[in-house]
Amino acid sequence: MSIFLSRLGRLCSRHRLIVLGAWLLIFAVLTGAMVAGKANGGAGTAAQSVSETEASRTLDRVKQEFPSTGSGEPAKALQLVFQSAEGQAVTDPANADAINRLINRAAELPGVKRVSDPLDPSRPYVSADKSLAVATLTYGDLNSVDEKEGDYQAALDLKNQAPDHLRVELGGNLVDPGAPAPGPGEIVGVLVAFVVLLLTFGSLVAAGFNLLLAAFGVGVGLVGVLAYGAFNPVGDTVIILAAMLGLAVGIDYSLFILSRFRTELRDGKTVQEAVSRATGTAGTAVVFAGLTVIIALVGLSVVKISFITEMGMAAAFAVLIAVLIALTLLPVVMRTLGRRVLPRHERKLPEGTVTSKDPVSGKSFLNSWSKVVVKRPLMAIVAGVIMLVVVALPALDLKTAFNVPGGVDPASTERAAYNLILDEFGGTQSPIVILAEGANVDTKLPAVEQDLANLAGVQRVIPGKVNASGNAALLTVIPKTGPIDDLTKELVTSIRKDYDTPGVTLSATGEAVIYIDQDAQLNLALIQYLAVIVVLSLVLLTIIFRSLLIPIVATLGFLLSVAASFGGSVAVFQWGWLDPIIAAPQGDPMLSMLPILLVGVLFGLAMDYQVFLVSRIQEMHSKGMNPKEAIVQGFTRSAPVLVAAGTIMAVVFAGFASSTMAVAASIAFGLVVGVVADVFVVRLILMPAVLSLLGKAAWWMPKWMDRIIPNIDIEGHSLDKAPEIVEREPGLVNS
């Protein structure tokens, strides 16, 4: 692999115009495909598909037994929720007059087909204590986003014109939230990443091209995803993870190879030799790191939920593009820039001049830090574990929901309207649909209705219709609580498992029940996915490091990072600890997809950092150094780049965490916490401390296993054994 990549880097650097032209052609073709697809009307937005659950199977049977039920798209509607002042009723003359005026004006709003009158004696929609009334605004066909936004804003304006003595909230929404537009946070994150690169390289040119290549890679990746979406329906949020992850790994992968290129130049290599060796050594680590991230992202498809699969596949494509650019286009840039990637005082020295210094011989914070950790490993381990456990503690209160009713913002008028209706009318907005099946079920319905009404958590039972054959009937159960409340979940379980009437079988479905099932299924999928990830981590790291204990330590560190990520996300987005800083709405349960996405992405990144750090320690150990000396030497050489990479990753994700969209912000913030925990605690504290404690045992492996495990040349030792291949081979051949 190292020799192959070395030859690839040499070939690309020798044919710079061809490689550059090829990438520009790829970008142009993808852009043309995207534009052409949209010009022909595009493929539209994909409907969200879900994996099969008990609720979805019941819904299929309902459609078979009652073909007219749920046919067609539901009409778009909003609710005007009127609440009288304390001690008053909505039916009082002043309040009733204000409600009638607002209803009459609502009927004239653009797009409104009809408005219900909550005070109509024949069909009232008034709470038992007469403190609340609800009017429904039903809309006709709304085609464009601008039309939906305009009509919704008109309804908001009407709501805001209510008299002071009557509280009015607007429930529902006509506009589906899509992918967030880029904001200032993302720009600030990129600028901070550039500053980190500049401090790392000491060269404006190197920092600039590193960032430029990453941006170009993100452009190619996103255009590719959007080109696919122009011909095949995809969800609106598909590019969120691809954008943030593509930019972060694009910067990091180029950083790793560029840093090795600078090291080779300082070791006296010519520009061409340095390009080849950097691509063959650091490039091998980049290939492994990229493939690990891609495998983890593609593995998200196991949950069988369309938008999660789409996000994983799109992000995997963006990472693939970042890897390919680092291996092909970056050698072109390195050959073109030559010694200009070095600080100014080193550039004018003759090519081949050795300017490198032993990093351990000088004084640096990271060198001193490694010596402290190696000298006091137990203290470092205890301190590091305590830090991670403290951050992870809020995860014990982790609550998830597949969908949060009442809109994404707990402080919005939409949520206020939802909660007012919930408090007075129970779960009428999220009813449970019951399918009762059995011979002559119509004769048993009164008993079934009474039994259901007696269950804990039921507010009322609404009789439904019986099919033509008389063996199936529909009923509607209105729960006392909302669909994400534990009491509602317990009610669904009770209906399915505890109900026992001879000759009648009950099944539960409806939107609320489907979401409850999906949440439970995702939580189960998280456990399964985490188990697969742990096994994959142990196998990959055992092959790479030819050790039994290092993979175990690295995997435990990864699990601590994930736990810290969960804890930080709960504290911020569920508890609202950073409400003044984080712009996205807070206070709701975590979306069910968030934990599994964090596990997948953090696994890939943790494997990256583990390889970049420990491979250098392994290299020093293979040269005959004792364990503690190898740790100090390897750590001092790799830690500066690792710190820069982790900082860049964190600030890029932090930029996306400033988004006003809860999905994007929660994913990004979880990744910020996870990356900081993994880089600055697990890799820079726990890993060297544990390696110091284990000593030679860290590199032990049974002889029989050592014989059968393939040898992965992650550090490019084959280039040292056959340097003439790298320096003289003019073309690209298989290795």
Buried (B, 14 or more C-beta within 10 A) or exposed (E): BBBBBBBBBBBBBBEBEEBBEBBEEBBEEBBEBBBEBBEEEBBEBBEEEBBEBBBBEBBEBBEEBBEEEEEEEEEBBBBBBBBBEEEBBBBBEEBBEBBEEBBEEBBEBEBBEEBBBBBEEEEBBBBEEBBBBBBBBBBEEBEEEEBBEBBBEBBBEBBEEBEEEBBBBBBBBBBEBEBBEEBEBBEBBBEBBBEBBBEBBBBEBBBBBBBEBBBBBBBBBBBBBBBBBBBEBBBBBBBBBBBBBBBBBBBBBBBBBBBBBBBBBBBBBBBBBBBBBBBBBBBBBBBBBBBBBBBBBBBBBBBEBBBBBBBBBBBBBBBBBBBBBBBBBBBBBBBEBBBEBBEEEBBEBEBEEEEEEEBBEEEEEBBEBBBEBBEBBEEBBEBBBEBBEEBBBBBEEBEBBBBBBBBBBBEBBBBBBBBBBBEBBBBBBBBBBBBBBBEEBBEBBEEBBEBBEEBEBBBBBEEBEBBEEEBBBBBBBBBBBBBBBEEBBBBBEBBBEEBEBEEBEBBBBBBBBBBBBBBBBBBEBBEEBBEBBBEBBBEBBBBBBBBBBBBBBBBBBBBBBBBBBBBBBBBBBBBBBBBEEBBBBBBBBBBBBBBBBBBBBBBBBBBBBBBBBBBBBBBBBEEEBEBBBBBBBBBBBBBBBBBBBBBBBBBBBBBBBBBBBBBBBBBBBBBBBBBBBBBBBBBBBBBBBBBBBBEEEBBBBEEEEEEEBEEBBBBBEBBEEBBEBBBEBEEBEEE
